[in-house]
Amino acid sequence: MIKSMTGFASVTHDDQRGSIGLTIRAVNHRFLDLQLRLSPTVADLESRVRALVQKRLSRGRVEITVVVQLRQLPTPHVELNEALVQALIGALDGARSRGLVEGSLTPGDLLRLPQALVIRERAAESELAGDELRPAIEATLDQALDQLEAMRVLEGAHLAADLDARKADLSGLIERLATAADEGRAALEGRLSERVRDLMSAVPGDAAAVAQEIVRVAQRSDISEEVTRFRGHLAHWAALTTGPEPCGRKLDFLLQEMNREVNTIASKADGLQVSELVIQAKAELERLREQVQNVE
């Protein structure tokens, strides 16, 4: 199925516990490249979010941002660095005994020392918030992925129309190439036969053997096998683009195979129009390849 790799989705969920804002931005990429940014409160859900996205998407650079704002802020936990404070007290006592300083260590002094106090959220409350919000985050992510899928499918329909038109043009070029190559081979046989007749009028030889050699030489320019394989690639293309699975990487591989067939045709076929048609076919293949880079 033809789906674009680019898209955007944004979903917000609110309940009594807090607010969840989730955005997805997707652009072209050869493989699936996930970039996740989660609020610290739910950072432990990253592996779960990654697994859910990988079930839905197969290709593209996808940036997902999850912002969580809790209704009730986590209770801060203050820890005193007792070892540091004891060391400070000992140093101050020594300085005081030598008359270098006066007074004692006050709470205000501790607040001015960043190493003396450590303030952080309680780990238990943070983990509890993540567990409670997990169903809501998964539901929000699912809605956002649905939005992204809808946008990708819509853009994919435009891509499919363009690709089908270019594929039809390419199919017509290959048929014209096959006709031009057949005409070129017949013309080559005629030129060789005429040349041999001129030679045999001066130097008699085995006419049957010469005729067989002419046919053998002309057969070297036969491209029927390449044309048959190319038609098979076009049929495979149609099967991939109408199937349910993502097909971008497979289409890219098919285009490589088609390009090889055209190169072989160019090296074998003979005829006045063959070179021009080969150039047109290669140009159309390049346009298809550029467009396929947008397909999931």
C-alpha positions in Angstrom: 0.0 0.0 0.0 1.2 3.5 -0.9 1.6 5.7 2.2 3.6 8.8 2.7 6.3 8.9 5.4 5.7 12.5 6.3 3.0 13.6 8.7 2.1 15.4 11.9 -0.3 14.6 14.8 -1.1 16.4 18.1 -3.4 15.1 20.8 -4.1 16.4 24.3 -5.7 14.4 27.1 -7.0 15.9 30.4 -8.3 14.2 33.5 -8.2 14.6 37.3 -4.6 13.4 37.5 -3.1 15.9 35.0 -2.7 16.9 31.4 -0.9 14.9 28.7 0.2 16.6 25.5 1.6 14.3 22.7 2.9 15.4 19.3 4.3 13.3 16.5 6.4 14.6 13.6 7.4 12.2 10.8 9.7 12.8 7.8 11.4 10.6 5.2 14.1 8.2 6.3 15.5 5.0 4.9 14.6 3.0 8.0 12.5 3.6 11.2 14.3 6.1 13.3 12.5 7.0 16.6 13.4 10.0 18.6 11.5 10.2 21.9 11.2 13.0 24.4 9.2 12.2 27.6 8.6 14.2 30.7 10.8 13.0 33.6 7.6 11.9 35.5 6.9 9.2 32.8 10.4 8.6 31.5 10.2 4.9 32.5 7.5 4.4 29.9 9.9 5.1 27.0 10.4 1.4 26.1 6.6 0.9 26.1 6.0 3.9 23.8 8.8 2.7 21.5 7.3 -0.8 21.2 3.8 0.6 20.4 5.1 2.9 17.7 7.2 0.1 16.1 3.9 -2.0 15.8 2.3 0.8 13.7 5.2 2.3 11.7 7.9 0.7 9.6 9.8 3.5 8.0 10.6 7.2 8.6 12.3 9.5 11.1 9.6 9.9 13.8 9.9 12.5 16.6 7.5 12.0 19.6 7.2 14.4 22.4 5.2 13.6 25.6 4.6 16.4 28.0 2.9 15.6 31.3 1.7 18.2 33.8 0.4 16.7 37.1 -2.5 18.4 39.0 -0.7 17.7 42.3 3.0 18.5 42.2 5.3 15.9 43.7 6.4 16.5 47.2 10.0 17.6 47.3 12.5 15.7 49.4 15.3 17.6 51.1 18.5 15.8 52.2 21.3 17.3 54.3 24.8 16.4 53.4 25.9 15.7 57.0 29.4 14.8 56.2 30.0 18.2 54.5 28.3 20.1 57.3 30.4 18.4 60.0 33.5 19.2 58.0 32.4 22.8 57.8 31.7 23.0 61.5 35.2 21.6 62.3 36.9 24.0 59.9 34.9 27.0 61.4 35.8 25.9 65.0 39.5 25.9 64.1 39.3 29.3 62.4 37.3 30.7 65.4 39.9 29.4 67.9 42.6 31.3 66.0 40.4 34.5 65.9 39.9 34.4 62.1 36.1 34.2 62.2 33.2 34.9 64.6 29.8 33.4 65.1 28.4 30.0 64.3 27.1 28.2 61.2 23.5 29.3 60.5 20.7 27.8 58.2 21.2 30.8 55.9 24.8 29.8 55.4 23.7 26.2 54.4 21.3 27.6 51.8 24.1 29.5 50.2 26.1 26.3 49.8 24.7 24.1 46.9 26.5 21.0 48.1 25.0 21.2 51.6 21.4 20.5 50.6 20.0 18.2 48.0 16.4 18.8 46.9 14.6 16.3 44.6 11.2 14.7 44.0 10.4 11.6 45.9 11.2 8.6 43.6 8.2 6.7 44.9 5.7 9.4 43.9 7.3 9.8 40.4 7.0 6.1 39.8 3.4 6.0 41.0 2.5 8.9 38.6 4.0 6.9 35.7 2.1 3.8 36.6 -1.2 5.7 37.0 -0.8 7.6 33.7 0.3 4.7 31.6 -3.2 3.8 30.3 -3.9 7.4 29.4 -0.6 7.9 27.7 -1.0 4.7 25.6 -4.6 5.8 24.6 -3.3 9.3 23.7 -0.5 7.7 21.7 -2.9 5.5 19.9 -5.1 8.5 18.9 -2.0 10.4 17.7 -0.9 7.4 15.6 -4.4 7.2 14.1 -4.1 10.9 13.1 -0.7 10.3 11.6 -1.9 7.3 9.7 -4.8 9.3 8.2 -2.4 12.0 7.0 0.0 9.5 5.6 -2.7 7.6 3.8 -4.1 10.9 2.3 -0.7 12.0 1.0 -0.1 8.4 -0.1 -3.1 8.6 -2.4 -1.5 11.6 -4.2 1.8 9.8 -4.4 0.1 6.7 -5.8 -1.6 8.7 -8.6 1.7 10.2 -9.6 3.6 6.9 -9.4 0.9 5.1 -11.5 1.1 7.8 -14.2 4.9 7.5 -14.3 4.8 3.7 -14.3 2.3 3.8 -17.2 4.7 6.1 -19.2 7.6 3.7 -18.4 5.6 0.7 -19.5 4.9 2.5 -22.8 8.6 3.3 -23.2 9.6 -0.3 -22.7 7.0 -1.5 -25.4 8.4 1.1 -27.8 11.9 -0.1 -27.0 10.9 -3.7 -27.7 9.5 -2.6 -31.1 12.5 -0.4 -31.9 14.9 -3.2 -31.0 13.0 -5.7 -33.2 13.1 -3.3 -36.1 16.8 -2.7 -35.4 17.6 -6.4 -35.4 15.7 -6.9 -38.7 17.6 -4.0 -40.2 20.9 -5.5 -38.9 20.1 -8.8 -40.5 19.3 -7.1 -43.8 22.6 -5.1 -43.8 24.6 -8.2 -42.9 22.9 -10.2 -45.7 23.5 -7.5 -48.3 27.1 -7.2 -47.3 27.6 -11.0 -47.4 26.0 -11.2 -50.8 28.4 -8.6 -52.1 31.4 -10.5 -50.6 30.1 -13.9 -51.9 29.8 -12.6 -55.4 33.5 -12.1 -55.4 34.5 -15.1 -53.1 32.0 -18.0 -53.2 31.1 -19.7 -49.9 28.6 -21.9 -48.1 25.4 -19.8 -48.2 23.6 -21.9 -45.5 26.5 -21.5 -43.0 26.7 -17.8 -43.7 23.0 -17.4 -43.2 23.2 -19.1 -39.8 26.0 -16.9 -38.8 24.0 -13.8 -39.7 21.1 -15.0 -37.6 23.4 -15.8 -34.7 25.0 -12.3 -34.8 21.6 -10.6 -35.0 20.3 -12.6 -32.1 22.9 -10.9 -29.8 20.8 -7.8 -30.0 17.6 -9.7 -29.0 16.2 -8.1 -25.8 13.1 -10.3 -25.4 14.3 -11.7 -22.1 15.0 -8.3 -20.6 11.6 -7.0 -21.8 9.9 -10.0 -20.3 11.6 -9.5 -16.9 10.8 -5.8 -17.0 7.1 -6.6 -17.6 7.3 -8.9 -14.6 8.8 -6.1 -12.4 5.9 -3.9 -13.4 3.4 -6.6 -12.5 5.1 -7.0 -9.1 5.0 -3.3 -8.6 1.2 -3.3 -9.1 0.9 -6.2 -6.6 3.0 -4.4 -4.0 1.1 -1.0 -4.2 -2.3 -2.6 -3.9 -1.3 -5.0 -1.0 -1.8 -4.2 2.7 1.9 -4.0 3.7 4.3 -1.0 3.5 6.1 -1.2 0.2 8.5 1.7 -0.1 11.8 -0.3 0.4 10.6 -3.1 -2.0 9.6 -0.5 -4.6 13.1 1.0 -4.3 14.6 -2.5 -4.9 12.4 -3.1 -7.9 13.5 0.2 -9.4 17.1 -0.9 -9.1 16.3 -4.1 -11.0 14.4 -2.2 -13.7 17.4 0.1 -14.1 19.7 -3.0 -14.6 17.3 -4.3 -17.3 17.4 -0.9 -19.1 21.2 -0.8 -19.0 21.3 -4.3 -20.5 18.9 -3.3 -23.2 21.0 -0.3 -24.0 24.1 -2.5 -24.4 22.4 -5.1 -26.6 19.7 -3.4 -28.7 20.3 -1.9 -32.1 18.2 0.7 -33.9 17.9 4.4 -34.6 15.4 5.1 -31.8 16.8 2.8 -29.1 19.3 5.3 -27.6 16.7 8.0 -27.3 14.1 5.7 -25.8 16.7 4.3 -23.3 17.5 7.9 -22.2 13.8 8.6 -21.7 13.3 5.3 -19.7 16.3 6.0 -17.4 15.0 9.6 -16.8 11.6 8.2 -15.9 13.2 5.6 -13.6 15.1 8.4 -11.8 11.8 10.4 -11.3 10.2 7.3 -9.9 13.1 6.6 -7.6 13.0 10.1 -6.2 9.2 9.8 -5.5 9.5 6.4 -3.9 11.8 7.9 -1.3 8.6 9.4 0.1 6.8 6.1 0.4 6.7 4.2 3.7 
